[in-house]
């Protein structure tokens, strides 16, 4: 009998013997985890026909709870129990196939220190998130732009639908820029392998440059630099005090994912007699008058034809995905998660996922991307105060209702239902959330028209929007390039709002990462964001304080952020003429103070007098017991 020993590789185990190749997922694991159970998925030709040999004496602390075979003989599932006192080392496992044997030394590592302190810290209302798309942000290593052994071999910056060559080293190169801007947290679109060919979409042949077409959950795309570059990025960010959250996709995979080449079981994918697209109607999930058919189509319909829809109700698949999330968090020492297409996923699976992550990483947080139009719908997808049969346990949502309301307030004149009244009404419904401070607020993202274009490329409107973003309740996030007035609409495709950051690529004629490369208006925009974001960092009221808002009067909308240490008054005037506010009208919050300091200009105003708010502007004032400067503006 031949016995060949397979030494462990960091990303996956594999073994070749004639036509045999065997892989094990997860790639490795750890001792000391809160959940003692580990599901190993073995994949190889006729693997389930082998005889498993396991010697407890050679594996102290490890027991096999069960061995599970499925219809496809190329898969074998081993369910292990790892005792709390198990020491780091290797699990020795043999699988015999007649005249040869697969022998593994499956690695169990010690968990890294710092869980909840230096990593897995979660994101909170005192953070400021910067969303970037690595392929479009900066190319730090042109040698990894393209590979001939991948299905998409093109890197062409002239083609908006192709890959452009940005990578993780490019992000590392500009962490100082992000710190200068006042950012505390990086959110990157997915970095997992997307070995997909070009796919035909409405705008043309599109590449997977955005990262949402997974083909191997345990590989980091080598066009971004691979695993080493991702570890380097997270370590570099943490060394600067920055956090990193990862973008997850559980709803679907790419059509060339290795699952699809040898499907474990038919029910790993949501199957239909003919292609069935999702109806995108999240209402069907919670509508007390809704139909079972609409709910099924919403959850199990496919997003697009080239993204097979995963059946998250399959327990083996669910465990595979949950363990992968834990593995990614532990391996790369991530701080939190943003979950793509959250509303299309099985909600029971999502709750199990969130529970599992929080069990291992108690401080970690998750943000659900639920593209909804109402507060009630948004609340359904996170922790809420609703009296309903199903209760989500997600930390918070990407707050689309507040985003839409802030855009309304910055681009339109006032009216009974629009402009500031819509924002006021939307925030008044915060009672539905368990903690609305956990929601992430934003003005645009990689799936929406760019903010500066939406507000008519008007700088006053830009200032109003940024002012709202960085002073309202919740966790603000900024889309890359908004700070330098990058613009465009999604016409003819999303690629139009995912253009390269100027200066991030070799040969760029201008470098917008530097003040010297920016125009006067771009520097003004950057400075406005930076000054307010860095003030917010040290402001207890803006990061942790309560919100009190007053009903809009005309085009004027006044709200306060406050705690025991600080009070901030924000006055938004959406009208085309100046508006006057009287501090005494807000005596609940102003009566203890004598002066108000404009945090952007340093000017001081007496609280005893009325104050003019220029047309189409926002004033952000810190209330003081006494004037801090000799100059008082009347």
HUSULHU-V10218 format. One record per pair of residues at least 24 apart in sequence whose C-alpha atoms are under 10 Angstrom apart, sorted by the first residue. I is the first residue (numbers start at 1). J is the second residue. Records with the same first field share a line. If there is no record, write none. Layout:
I = J + J
//
This chain:
1 = 96 + 97 + 98 + 99 + 100 + 101
2 = 96 + 98 + 99 + 100 + 101 + 102
3 = 94 + 96 + 99 + 100 + 101 + 102 + 103
4 = 100 + 101 + 102 + 103 + 104
5 = 94 + 101 + 102 + 103 + 104 + 105
6 = 102 + 103 + 104 + 105 + 106
7 = 103 + 104 + 105 + 106 + 107
8 = 90 + 104 + 105 + 106 + 107
9 = 106 + 107
10 = 107 + 218 + 227 + 331
11 = 217 + 218 + 219 + 220 + 227
12 = 106 + 218 + 219
13 = 42 + 104 + 105 + 106
14 = 42 + 43 + 44 + 102 + 104
15 = 44 + 102 + 103 + 104
16 = 44 + 102
17 = 100 + 101 + 102
19 = 44 + 45
20 = 44 + 45 + 46 + 47 + 102
21 = 45 + 47 + 102
22 = 46 + 47 + 74 + 75 + 102
23 = 75
24 = 75 + 76 + 77 + 104 + 106
25 = 77 + 217 + 218 + 320 + 323 + 324
26 = 106 + 217 + 218 + 320 + 321 + 323 + 324 + 326 + 327
27 = 106 + 107 + 108 + 218 + 324 + 327
28 = 90 + 106 + 107 + 108 + 109 + 327 + 331
29 = 88 + 90 + 106 + 107 + 108 + 109 + 110 + 111 + 323 + 326 + 327 + 330 + 331
30 = 82 + 86 + 87 + 88 + 89 + 107 + 108 + 109 + 110 + 111 + 112 + 327 + 330 + 331
31 = 61 + 82 + 83 + 84 + 85 + 86 + 87 + 88 + 89 + 107 + 108 + 109 + 110 + 111
32 = 82 + 83 + 84 + 85 + 86 + 87 + 88 + 108 + 109 + 110 + 111 + 360
33 = 82 + 83 + 84 + 110 + 111 + 359 + 360 + 361
34 = 84 + 356 + 359 + 360 + 361
35 = 81 + 82 + 83 + 84 + 356 + 359 + 360
36 = 62 + 80 + 81 + 82 + 83 + 84
37 = 62 + 63 + 64 + 65 + 79 + 80 + 81 + 82 + 83
38 = 64 + 65 + 78 + 79 + 80 + 81 + 82 + 319 + 320 + 323
39 = 64 + 65 + 66 + 67 + 77 + 78 + 79 + 80 + 81 + 316 + 319 + 320 + 323
40 = 67 + 76 + 77 + 78 + 79 + 80 + 319 + 320 + 323
41 = 68 + 75 + 76 + 77 + 78 + 79 + 316 + 317 + 319 + 320
42 = 74 + 75 + 76 + 77 + 78
43 = 73 + 74 + 75 + 76 + 77 + 262 + 264
44 = 73 + 74 + 75 + 76 + 262
45 = 72 + 73 + 74 + 75 + 262
46 = 72 + 73 + 74 + 75 + 76 + 97
47 = 72 + 73 + 74 + 75 + 76 + 77 + 95 + 96 + 97 + 102
48 = 72 + 73 + 74 + 75 + 76 + 77 + 95 + 97
49 = 73 + 74 + 75 + 76 + 95 + 96 + 97
50 = 76 + 94 + 95 + 96 + 97 + 98 + 100 + 101 + 102
51 = 94 + 95 + 96 + 97 + 98 + 101 + 102
52 = 78 + 93 + 94 + 95 + 96 + 97 + 101 + 102
53 = 92 + 93 + 94 + 95 + 96 + 101 + 103
54 = 91 + 92 + 93 + 94 + 95
55 = 91 + 92 + 93 + 94
56 = 91 + 92
58 = 90 + 91 + 92 + 93
59 = 86 + 87 + 89 + 90 + 91 + 92 + 93
60 = 85 + 86 + 87 + 89 + 91
61 = 85 + 86 + 87 + 91
62 = 86 + 91 + 92
68 = 316
70 = 264 + 265
71 = 264 + 265 + 266
72 = 262 + 263 + 264 + 265 + 266
73 = 264
74 = 262 + 263 + 264
75 = 262 + 263 + 264 + 265
76 = 264
77 = 316
82 = 108
86 = 110
111 = 330 + 331
112 = 330 + 331 + 333
113 = 333
114 = 333
115 = 330 + 333 + 334 + 335 + 360 + 361 + 362 + 363 + 364
116 = 333 + 335 + 361 + 362 + 363 + 364
117 = 335 + 363
118 = 238 + 239 + 241 + 242 + 243 + 333 + 334 + 335
119 = 234 + 235 + 238 + 242 + 243 + 244 + 329 + 330 + 332 + 333 + 334 + 335 + 336 + 361 + 363 + 364
120 = 243 + 244 + 245 + 329 + 330 + 332 + 333 + 334 + 335 + 336 + 337 + 357 + 358 + 360 + 361 + 362 + 363 + 364 + 365
121 = 243 + 244 + 245 + 333 + 334 + 335 + 336 + 361 + 362 + 363 + 364 + 365
122 = 185 + 243 + 244 + 245 + 334 + 335 + 336 + 337 + 361 + 362 + 363 + 364 + 365 + 366 + 395
123 = 184 + 185 + 243 + 244 + 245 + 335 + 336 + 337 + 363 + 364 + 365 + 366 + 367 + 395 + 438 + 440 + 475
124 = 185 + 364 + 365 + 395 + 396 + 437 + 438 + 439 + 440 + 474 + 475 + 476 + 543 + 544
125 = 436 + 437 + 438 + 439 + 440 + 473 + 474 + 475 + 476 + 542 + 543 + 544 + 545
126 = 184 + 437 + 474 + 475 + 476 + 536 + 537 + 538 + 539 + 540 + 541 + 542 + 543 + 544 + 545
127 = 182 + 183 + 184 + 185 + 242 + 243 + 440 + 474 + 475 + 476 + 477 + 533 + 536 + 537 + 543
128 = 181 + 182 + 183 + 184 + 185 + 186 + 242 + 243 + 440 + 469 + 470 + 474 + 475 + 476 + 477 + 478 + 533 + 534 + 536 + 537 + 543
129 = 178 + 182 + 183 + 184 + 185 + 186 + 187 + 242 + 243 + 244 + 245 + 440 + 441 + 442 + 475 + 476 + 477 + 478 + 479
130 = 178 + 181 + 182 + 183 + 184 + 185 + 186 + 187 + 188 + 244 + 476 + 477 + 478 + 479 + 480 + 481
131 = 185 + 186 + 187 + 188 + 189 + 245 + 444 + 445 + 446 + 477 + 478 + 479 + 480 + 481
132 = 171 + 186 + 187 + 188 + 189 + 445 + 446 + 478 + 479 + 480 + 481 + 498 + 501
133 = 166 + 167 + 168 + 171 + 187 + 188 + 189 + 190 + 191 + 209 + 210 + 211 + 446 + 479 + 480 + 498 + 499 + 500 + 501
134 = 164 + 165 + 166 + 167 + 168 + 169 + 170 + 171 + 187 + 188 + 189 + 190 + 191 + 209 + 210 + 211 + 224 + 500
135 = 162 + 163 + 164 + 165 + 166 + 167 + 168 + 170 + 171 + 189 + 191 + 208 + 209 + 210 + 211 + 223 + 224 + 498 + 499 + 500 + 501
136 = 163 + 164 + 165 + 166 + 167 + 170 + 209 + 210 + 480 + 495 + 498 + 499 + 500 + 501 + 502 + 504 + 505
137 = 164 + 165 + 166 + 167 + 168 + 170 + 171 + 174 + 480 + 481 + 498 + 499 + 500 + 501 + 502 + 503 + 504 + 505
138 = 164 + 165 + 166 + 167 + 168 + 169 + 170 + 171 + 172 + 173 + 174 + 500 + 501 + 502 + 503 + 504 + 505 + 506
139 = 164 + 165 + 166 + 167 + 168 + 169 + 170 + 171 + 173 + 224 + 500 + 503 + 504 + 505 + 506
140 = 165 + 166 + 167 + 168 + 169 + 170 + 171 + 172 + 173 + 174 + 224 + 225 + 504 + 505 + 506
141 = 165 + 166 + 167 + 168 + 169 + 170 + 223 + 224 + 225 + 505 + 506
142 = 166 + 167 + 169 + 170 + 223 + 224 + 225 + 505 + 506
143 = 223 + 225
144 = 221 + 222 + 223 + 224 + 225 + 226
145 = 222 + 223 + 224 + 225
146 = 222 + 223 + 224
147 = 222 + 223
149 = 195
150 = 194 + 195 + 196 + 197 + 222 + 223
151 = 194 + 195 + 196 + 197 + 198 + 207 + 256
152 = 194 + 195 + 196 + 197 + 198 + 207 + 208 + 209
153 = 195 + 197 + 198 + 207
154 = 198 + 207
155 = 207 + 209 + 223
157 = 499 + 500 + 505
159 = 206 + 495
160 = 206 + 207 + 493 + 494 + 495 + 496 + 497 + 498 + 499 + 500
161 = 198 + 201 + 203 + 204 + 205 + 206 + 207 + 208 + 209 + 210 + 493 + 494 + 495 + 496 + 498 + 499
162 = 198 + 205 + 206 + 207 + 208 + 209 + 210 + 495
163 = 206 + 207 + 208 + 209 + 210 + 223
164 = 209 + 499 + 500 + 505
165 = 209 + 223 + 224 + 500 + 505
166 = 209 + 223 + 224 + 225 + 500 + 501 + 504 + 505
167 = 191 + 221 + 222 + 223 + 224 + 225 + 226 + 229 + 230
168 = 222 + 223 + 224 + 225 + 226 + 227 + 228 + 229 + 230 + 231 + 232 + 233 + 234
169 = 224 + 225 + 229 + 230 + 232 + 233
170 = 224 + 225 + 233 + 504 + 505
171 = 233 + 236 + 237 + 504
172 = 229 + 230 + 232 + 233 + 234 + 235 + 236 + 237
173 = 233 + 236 + 504
174 = 504 + 513
175 = 233 + 236 + 237 + 240 + 242
176 = 237 + 240 + 513
177 = 513 + 514
178 = 242 + 480 + 513 + 530
179 = 237 + 240 + 241 + 242 + 530 + 534
180 = 526 + 527 + 530 + 531 + 533 + 534
181 = 483 + 526 + 527 + 528 + 529 + 530 + 531 + 532 + 533 + 534
182 = 529 + 530 + 531 + 532 + 533 + 534 + 535 + 536 + 537
183 = 242 + 243 + 476 + 477 + 478 + 530 + 533 + 534 + 537
184 = 237 + 240 + 241 + 242 + 243 + 244 + 533 + 534 + 537
185 = 237 + 238 + 241 + 242 + 243 + 244 + 245 + 335 + 336 + 477
186 = 234 + 237 + 242 + 243 + 244 + 245 + 246 + 335 + 477
187 = 243 + 244 + 245 + 246 + 247 + 336 + 337 + 338 + 477 + 478 + 479
188 = 244 + 245 + 246 + 247 + 338
189 = 245 + 246 + 247 + 248 + 338 + 340 + 446
190 = 214 + 220 + 221 + 246 + 247 + 248 + 249 + 338 + 340
191 = 217 + 219 + 220 + 221 + 222 + 223 + 224 + 225 + 226 + 227 + 230 + 246 + 247 + 248
192 = 216 + 217 + 218 + 219 + 220 + 221 + 222 + 224 + 226 + 227 + 246 + 247 + 248 + 249
193 = 217 + 218 + 219 + 220 + 221 + 222 + 223 + 224 + 226 + 254 + 257
194 = 219 + 220 + 221 + 222 + 223 + 253 + 254 + 256 + 257
195 = 221 + 222 + 223 + 254 + 255 + 256 + 257 + 258
196 = 254 + 255 + 256 + 257 + 306
197 = 254 + 255 + 256
199 = 305 + 306
200 = 306
201 = 304 + 305 + 306 + 493
202 = 492 + 493
203 = 491 + 492 + 493 + 494 + 495
204 = 492 + 493
206 = 493 + 495
208 = 254
209 = 495
210 = 446 + 495 + 498
211 = 247 + 248 + 249
212 = 247 + 248 + 249 + 252 + 253 + 254 + 307 + 340
213 = 249 + 252 + 253 + 254 + 255 + 256 + 257 + 306 + 307 + 308
214 = 248 + 249 + 250 + 252 + 253 + 254 + 255 + 256 + 257 + 258 + 307
215 = 253 + 254 + 255 + 256 + 257 + 258 + 259 + 260
216 = 253 + 254 + 256 + 257 + 258 + 259
217 = 249 + 253 + 257 + 258 + 320 + 321 + 324 + 325 + 328
218 = 324 + 327 + 328
227 = 331 + 332
228 = 332
230 = 332
231 = 331 + 332 + 333 + 334
232 = 332
233 = 332
234 = 332 + 333 + 334 + 335
235 = 332 + 333 + 334
238 = 333 + 334 + 335
242 = 335
243 = 333 + 334 + 335 + 336
244 = 332 + 333 + 334 + 335 + 336 + 337
245 = 329 + 333 + 334 + 335 + 336 + 337 + 338 + 364 + 365 + 366 + 367
246 = 325 + 328 + 329 + 332 + 334 + 335 + 336 + 337 + 338 + 339 + 366
247 = 336 + 337 + 338 + 339 + 340 + 366 + 367
248 = 325 + 337 + 338 + 339 + 340 + 341 + 342 + 366 + 368
249 = 321 + 338 + 339 + 340 + 341 + 342 + 345
250 = 309 + 310 + 311 + 312 + 318 + 321 + 322 + 325 + 339 + 340 + 341 + 342 + 344 + 345 + 346 + 349 + 350
251 = 299 + 300 + 302 + 303 + 307 + 308 + 309 + 310 + 311 + 312 + 339 + 340 + 341 + 342 + 343 + 344 + 345 + 346
252 = 302 + 303 + 304 + 306 + 307 + 308 + 309 + 310 + 311 + 312 + 340 + 341 + 344 + 345
253 = 306 + 307 + 308 + 309 + 310
254 = 305 + 306 + 307 + 308 + 309
255 = 305 + 306 + 307 + 308 + 309
256 = 306 + 307 + 308
257 = 307 + 308
260 = 308
264 = 316 + 317
265 = 314 + 317
266 = 311
267 = 310 + 311 + 312 + 313 + 314 + 317
268 = 308 + 309 + 310 + 311 + 312 + 313 + 314 + 315 + 316 + 317 + 318
269 = 300 + 302 + 308 + 309 + 310 + 311 + 312 + 313 + 314 + 317
270 = 299 + 300 + 301 + 302 + 308 + 309 + 310 + 311 + 312 + 313
271 = 300 + 301 + 302 + 308 + 309 + 310 + 311
272 = 300 + 301 + 302
275 = 301 + 302 + 304 + 305
276 = 300 + 301 + 302 + 303 + 304 + 305
277 = 301 + 302 + 303 + 304 + 305 + 309
278 = 302 + 303 + 304 + 309 + 344
279 = 303 + 344
280 = 343 + 344 + 371 + 372
281 = 343 + 344 + 372
282 = 343 + 344 + 370 + 371 + 372 + 373 + 377 + 378 + 380 + 381
283 = 372 + 376 + 377 + 380
285 = 343 + 344 + 346 + 347 + 377 + 380 + 390
286 = 376 + 377 + 380 + 388 + 389 + 390
287 = 377
288 = 388
295 = 344
297 = 344
298 = 343 + 344 + 345
299 = 343 + 344 + 345 + 346 + 347
300 = 344 + 345 + 346
301 = 344
302 = 344
303 = 341 + 344
309 = 344 + 345
310 = 345 + 346
311 = 345 + 346 + 349
312 = 345 + 346 + 347 + 348 + 349 + 350
313 = 345 + 346 + 347 + 348 + 349
314 = 349
315 = 349
318 = 349 + 350 + 352 + 353
319 = 349 + 352 + 353 + 356
321 = 349 + 353
322 = 349 + 350 + 352 + 353 + 354 + 355 + 356 + 357
323 = 353 + 356 + 357
325 = 353 + 354 + 356 + 357
326 = 353 + 356 + 357 + 358 + 360 + 361
327 = 357
329 = 357 + 360 + 361 + 364
330 = 360 + 361
334 = 364
335 = 361 + 363 + 364 + 365 + 366
336 = 361 + 363 + 364 + 365 + 366 + 367
337 = 364 + 365 + 366 + 367 + 368
338 = 365 + 366 + 367 + 368 + 369 + 396 + 397 + 398
339 = 366 + 367 + 368 + 369 + 370 + 394 + 397 + 398
340 = 367 + 368 + 369 + 370 + 371 + 398
341 = 368 + 369 + 370 + 371
342 = 367 + 368 + 369 + 370 + 371 + 381 + 397
343 = 368 + 369 + 370 + 371 + 372 + 377 + 378 + 380 + 381
344 = 369 + 370
347 = 381 + 390 + 391 + 392 + 393
348 = 390 + 391 + 392 + 393
350 = 381 + 392 + 393 + 394
351 = 382 + 391 + 392 + 393 + 394
352 = 393
353 = 393 + 394
354 = 392 + 393 + 394 + 395
355 = 393 + 394
364 = 395
365 = 394 + 395 + 396 + 438
366 = 393 + 394 + 395 + 396 + 397 + 438
367 = 394 + 395 + 396 + 397 + 398 + 399 + 438 + 439 + 440
368 = 394 + 395 + 396 + 397 + 398 + 399 + 439 + 440
369 = 396 + 397 + 398 + 399 + 400 + 440
370 = 397 + 398 + 399 + 400
371 = 397 + 398 + 399 + 400 + 401
372 = 398 + 399 + 400 + 401
373 = 399 + 400 + 401 + 402 + 403 + 404
374 = 399 + 400 + 401 + 402 + 426 + 429
375 = 399 + 400 + 401 + 402 + 426 + 427 + 428 + 429 + 430 + 431 + 432 + 433
376 = 401 + 429 + 430 + 431 + 432 + 433
377 = 401 + 432
378 = 432 + 433 + 439
379 = 429 + 430 + 431 + 432 + 433 + 434 + 435 + 436 + 439
380 = 432 + 433
381 = 433
382 = 433 + 434 + 435 + 436 + 438 + 439
383 = 432 + 433 + 434 + 435 + 436 + 438
384 = 430 + 431 + 432 + 433 + 434 + 435 + 436
385 = 430 + 431 + 432 + 433 + 434 + 435
386 = 431 + 432 + 433 + 434
387 = 432
394 = 438
395 = 434 + 435 + 436 + 437 + 438 + 439
396 = 433 + 434 + 435 + 436 + 437 + 438 + 439 + 440 + 474 + 475
397 = 436 + 438 + 439 + 440 + 441
398 = 438 + 439 + 440 + 441 + 442 + 474 + 475 + 476 + 477
399 = 436 + 438 + 439 + 440 + 441 + 442 + 443 + 474 + 475 + 476
400 = 439 + 440 + 441 + 442 + 443 + 444
401 = 426 + 427 + 441
402 = 426 + 427 + 439 + 440 + 441 + 442 + 443 + 469 + 472 + 473
403 = 440 + 441 + 442 + 443 + 444 + 465 + 469
404 = 441 + 442 + 443 + 444
405 = 443
406 = 441 + 442 + 443 + 464 + 465 + 466 + 468 + 469 + 472
407 = 442 + 443 + 444 + 451 + 454 + 455 + 461 + 462 + 464 + 465 + 468
408 = 454 + 455 + 465 + 574
409 = 455 + 461 + 464 + 465 + 468 + 555 + 557 + 572 + 573 + 574 + 575 + 616
410 = 454 + 455 + 456 + 458 + 460 + 461 + 462 + 463 + 464 + 465 + 466 + 468 + 572 + 573 + 574 + 616 + 617 + 618
411 = 451 + 454 + 455 + 456 + 458 + 460 + 461 + 462 + 464 + 465 + 574 + 616
412 = 455 + 461 + 555 + 574 + 575 + 576 + 616
413 = 554 + 555 + 573 + 574 + 575 + 576 + 616
414 = 552 + 553 + 554 + 555 + 556 + 573 + 574 + 575 + 576
415 = 552 + 554 + 555 + 574 + 575
416 = 552 + 553 + 554 + 555
418 = 555
419 = 552 + 554 + 555 + 556 + 557 + 573 + 574 + 575
420 = 551 + 552 + 553 + 554 + 555 + 556 + 557 + 558 + 572 + 573 + 574 + 575
421 = 551 + 552 + 553 + 554 + 555 + 556 + 557
422 = 552
423 = 552 + 557
424 = 549 + 550 + 551 + 552 + 557 + 558 + 559
425 = 551 + 552
427 = 472 + 473 + 547 + 548 + 549
428 = 548 + 549 + 551
435 = 474
436 = 473 + 474 + 475
437 = 472 + 473 + 474 + 475 + 543 + 544 + 545 + 546 + 547
438 = 473 + 474 + 475
439 = 473 + 474 + 475 + 476
440 = 469 + 473 + 474 + 475 + 476 + 477
441 = 468 + 469 + 470 + 472 + 473 + 474 + 475 + 476 + 477 + 478
442 = 466 + 468 + 469 + 470 + 474 + 475 + 476 + 477 + 478 + 479
443 = 468 + 469 + 476 + 477 + 478 + 479 + 482
444 = 477 + 478 + 479 + 480 + 482 + 497
445 = 477 + 478 + 479 + 480 + 482 + 497 + 498
446 = 479 + 480 + 490 + 494 + 495 + 496 + 497 + 498 + 499
447 = 490 + 493 + 494 + 495 + 497 + 498
448 = 488 + 489 + 490 + 494 + 497 + 498
449 = 487 + 488 + 489 + 490 + 491 + 494 + 496 + 497 + 498
450 = 479 + 481 + 482 + 485 + 486 + 487 + 488 + 489 + 490 + 496 + 497 + 498
451 = 479 + 482 + 485 + 486 + 487 + 488 + 489 + 497
452 = 482 + 483 + 484 + 485 + 486 + 487 + 488 + 489
453 = 485 + 486 + 487 + 488 + 489
454 = 487 + 488 + 489
456 = 487
457 = 485 + 486 + 487 + 488
458 = 485
459 = 485 + 521 + 522 + 524 + 525 + 616 + 617
460 = 615 + 616 + 617 + 618
461 = 574 + 616 + 617 + 618
462 = 525 + 528 + 616 + 617
463 = 525 + 528 + 529 + 616 + 617 + 618 + 619
464 = 571 + 572 + 573 + 574 + 616 + 617 + 618 + 619
465 = 572 + 617 + 618
466 = 525 + 528 + 529 + 532 + 533 + 618
467 = 528 + 529 + 532 + 533 + 570 + 571 + 572 + 617 + 618 + 619 + 620
468 = 570 + 571 + 572 + 618 + 620
469 = 529 + 533
470 = 529 + 532 + 533 + 535 + 536 + 542 + 543
471 = 532 + 533 + 536 + 541 + 542 + 543 + 547 + 559 + 560 + 561 + 568 + 569 + 570 + 620
472 = 542 + 543 + 546 + 547 + 559 + 560 + 561 + 570
473 = 541 + 542 + 543 + 544 + 545 + 546 + 547 + 548 + 561
474 = 542 + 543 + 544
475 = 543
476 = 533 + 543
478 = 529
481 = 512 + 513 + 526
482 = 522 + 525 + 526 + 529
483 = 522 + 523 + 524 + 525 + 526 + 527 + 528 + 529 + 530
484 = 512 + 513 + 518 + 519 + 521 + 522 + 523 + 524 + 525 + 526 + 527 + 529
485 = 521 + 522 + 523 + 524 + 525 + 526
486 = 522
528 = 600
531 = 599 + 600
532 = 599 + 600 + 620
535 = 599 + 600
539 = 565 + 566 + 567 + 568 + 622
540 = 564 + 565 + 566 + 567 + 568
541 = 565 + 566 + 567 + 568 + 622
542 = 566 + 567 + 568
548 = 588 + 589
549 = 586
550 = 585 + 586
553 = 579 + 581
554 = 579
555 = 579 + 615 + 616
556 = 580 + 581 + 613 + 615 + 616 + 617 + 618
557 = 581 + 618
558 = 586 + 618 + 619
559 = 586 + 589 + 620
560 = 586 + 589 + 590 + 620 + 621 + 622
561 = 589 + 622
562 = 589 + 622 + 623
566 = 622 + 623 + 624
567 = 593 + 596 + 621 + 622 + 623 + 624
568 = 596 + 597 + 598 + 599 + 620 + 621 + 622 + 623 + 624
569 = 596 + 597 + 598 + 619 + 620 + 621 + 622 + 623
570 = 598 + 618 + 619 + 620 + 621 + 622
571 = 612 + 613 + 617 + 618 + 619 + 620 + 621
572 = 613 + 614 + 615 + 616 + 617 + 618 + 619 + 620
573 = 612 + 613 + 614 + 615 + 616 + 617 + 618 + 619
574 = 613 + 614 + 615 + 616 + 617 + 618
575 = 613 + 614 + 615 + 616 + 617
576 = 614 + 615 + 616 + 617
577 = 613 + 614 + 615 + 616
578 = 612 + 613 + 614 + 615 + 616 + 617
579 = 611 + 612 + 613 + 614 + 615 + 616 + 617
580 = 610 + 611 + 612 + 613 + 614
581 = 609 + 610 + 611 + 612 + 613
582 = 607 + 608 + 609 + 610 + 611 + 612
583 = 607 + 608 + 609 + 610 + 611
584 = 608 + 609 + 610
585 = 610
589 = 623
590 = 623 + 624 + 625
591 = 625
592 = 623 + 624 + 625
593 = 622 + 623 + 624 + 625 + 626 + 627
594 = 623 + 624 + 625 + 626 + 627
595 = 621 + 622 + 623 + 624 + 625 + 626 + 627 + 628 + 632
596 = 620 + 621 + 622 + 623 + 624 + 625 + 626 + 627 + 628 + 632 + 633
597 = 621 + 622 + 623 + 624 + 627 + 628 + 629 + 632 + 633
598 = 622 + 623
602 = 628 + 629 + 631
603 = 627 + 628 + 629 + 630 + 631 + 632 + 633
604 = 628 + 629 + 630 + 631 + 632 + 633 + 634
605 = 631 + 632 + 633 + 634
606 = 632 + 633 + 634
609 = 634
610 = 634
//
